[in-house]
Amino acid sequence: MKLSDVKKSALNRFRPAAFIDRDGTINYDTNYVNRPDQLKLLPGAAAGIQLLNQNNILTVAASNQSGVARGYLTLKTLELIHRKLVRLLPVSGWPWRRKKIWG
């Protein structure tokens, strides 16, 4: 295999991506969403994610959940909030994959 083959192979795998903050972009930012019932989608959020995915743009949600470290909610509650988010976005076609980055 030549280096040029590796470069061509890698280029074929590149795909545009949109990194979207959760609070204030996908859902209303209510200071700290610390219960599932507080999570409300912003108008057009699901449709926007659907449009990105229909155009083969990888959609990545990023969120700094400092409320866990501050004791406003537990990891279990955060998981319940994220499960609700998944339920609210089925029409978007979002292939939800959660990367756990905490302990």
Residue pairs with C-beta under 8 A, 6 or more apart in sequence:
15 56
15 57
15 58
16 56
16 57
16 58
17 57
17 58
17 59
17 60
18 52
18 57
18 58
18 59
18 60
19 60
19 62
20 26
20 49
20 59
20 60
20 61
20 62
21 61
21 62
21 63
22 61
22 62
22 63
22 85
23 29
23 33
23 63
24 42
25 42
25 45
26 41
26 42
26 45
26 49
26 61
26 85
27 33
27 39
27 40
27 41
27 42
27 45
27 85
28 40
28 41
28 42
30 38
32 67
32 72
32 73
33 39
33 67
33 81
34 67
34 72
34 73
34 77
35 73
35 77
35 81
36 77
36 80
36 81
36 83
36 84
39 81
39 84
39 85
39 88
41 88
41 89
46 88
46 89
46 91
46 92
47 91
47 92
49 59
49 89
49 92
49 93
49 94
50 91
50 92
50 93
50 94
52 59
53 59
53 92
53 93
53 94
53 95
54 93
59 94
65 73
65 78
67 73
67 78
68 74
68 75
68 78
68 102
73 81
75 102
82 98
86 96
89 96
